């Protein structure tokens, strides 16, 4: 532990006198205490992230009264006793502070999980038990199981009732692309109570309308004719939301292909939890590299997709692309929200015609105190930009810059503060969680 660690803890307490729990960033150190490596710069607190994995770990400080209330560690969860006590902490306080500084060096030895992930397989079984205990004591009907990586967990939530889902897909011509999307949904989706609302936006090809007639033979599929000329994604989605009667609404790009049959069950399960405002998913390019694993505010000036171009067979920073996490935003290429969210936030911002309207939408959801969740267990291919093209004409470049200005004006305070689900020690000019080389205050 660095000699200044306790100073930083006391400083945080002085600056946040109501705090009851503090955690810090950490790295690893070899047995000889000569080499430090594998630094973990963590996000601020997110309950869904903590349920999915013990990302807090070291170094944790509890207020004495809180620890007395918790009753300390429980031997039943040995091996995951820290995850258990952190989940119980989250039940009892929201006065949590994260210090984004490395104040703990985790000593590595040959028999430790710091060196070999599966050195203590029983610890991960205890982790499943700890997460299940959290769900049970909070009367959440769900089952915990192992996730995609050791020490991460997948939660299968039971669906309450039989809610209807409206899947909104904007479309203009390009039926070869749309057909891939529709066929994948119809042929793979295991949840029954859904409708597909194709929002027809000024198509011109006769073959498109012939295809629509064919689709409408399926009682789940409807064609909603957008009444205005031109392309304004926010207006189109608002029109679709007002004309959809599902309990939950999904915005879905027409250039996507479903890979996960139980996607609707998974999304509904999370959306039904108290305080959840939106759920997003993992999207791949056709070459099996990541297109979207959640968005980080500030990357590239406004926002960027995490781990873009990372192979699905590799992991990004601490395998974060493989875990359920709370984030500030997810792409609207595939996003589910309760329908009530649209009324609550005032629908999508129609000033943002093409760019950043989904980021703006997510931030307004967060302003209402609701959580945004990235879920990697829902997967699609995304054939991005095939239908609309790129920002490569003077008119598009001018419009894009105008939308940057609008976003900066509306969210300057948030951008200046930095994304709470990122870390100020990580770079904003890459999407790979690269560490900043310069000194960070």
C-alpha positions, 0 to 999 in steps of 0.5 A: 500500500502506498504511504499516502493511501491513508492521507487520500482516504482522510482527504475524501472523508473530509470532502464528503463528511457523510460518506459511509463507504470508500473504494480506490483503484489498484494494481498488482505487485510481484512477490519481490515488491519490485514490479507493479503492473496490471493497473485497474482504473475503475468506474464509479459505483454501479449496482448492476456492475457490482452484481455482475462482478466484484470490481471494487475489491481493494482497497475498501473502507467502511464506516465503523457504524456501517460495518457493525450493522453488516456484522462483518464477513460471513464464512458461508461465502469464504472465497467470495466474502468480499463480494458478499459484504460489498453487496450487503453494503450496497443494500444499506448505503448510497453514500459511496465515494470512489477515489480514482487513484491507485492506493493498493498494490495486490501482491501476486504469488503462484497460488493466488487468483491474482496470478492464476484466475482459476487457482481457487475455483471454489471462490467462484462458486462462492461468488454465485452463492453471494450474488444469489443471496443478494437477489433472494434477500431483495426479493428479486426473482432471478437465478445467478450463474457463471458469466462469460469470464471467471469471476463474472456472473450472469443473472437470469431474471424472471419476467413479471406477467406477459408484457408486450414489446414493440420493436421499431425499425426505421426503413427506406428501401434496401429490402435486402438488408431489412430482410436479413433483420426481419428474418433473424427476429422472426426465426430466432426470437423465443419470446412470443408477445412482440410486434415489429413496427417498420417505420417507412420513411419515404421509400421509392422502390416498388419492390420495397412496397411489395415486400411490405405487403408480404411482411404484413401477412404476419400479424406481428408485423406492421408498416407505419408510414412516417408522414414527413419528408427527409430523414430525422432519426429522432422524429422518426423514433418519436413517431414510432413510439407514439404509434406503438402500444407495447409496454416496452419499446425497442429501437432497432436499426434495419442493418442488424441481424439477431444472434441471441434467441432469448434477447427479449426475455433478457432485456425485459428482465433487466428493464423490469427492475426498479430504477432501470431506464434502458438496456443496450447490447453487444454489437459486432461488425460482420468480421466478428470484431466489436462495433458497440459494447457501450458508449463512453462520454468524452471519447473523441470529444462527445462519445465513443463506443468502447472496444471498437474493432476488438475481436470477439475472441479477445478481451478488452480492458479487464474483459469489461465488454463481457460483463453486464455494466452500468454505463452512461449511454448505449447505442440506439442501434438496439436499445430497450426502454419502458414506453413510459420513458419517452413521456418521462424524458420528453421524447428524443431531441428532434434537434439532433437529426442523425448524430448523438440523439441516442447519447442525449436520450440516455443522458436524459434518462439518467437525469431522471435518476434511472440506470442505463445497462449494457448487457453482453448476453444480447448479441447482434451483427450490425452492418453499420452505415450500409443504409445511410452512408457516411458523413462525407458531403459538405451538407452532412459535415455541416449538419454533423458539426451543428449537432456537435454544437447542440450536444456540447451546449446541452451537456457541457457540465456533464462532459466537463465533469467526465463520465462517472462510468469511465476513469479520468486516468484513461485516455479520451482519444482511443476507445480501448481503455488505454492509460493516460501517460501524462500526470492526472490530478 
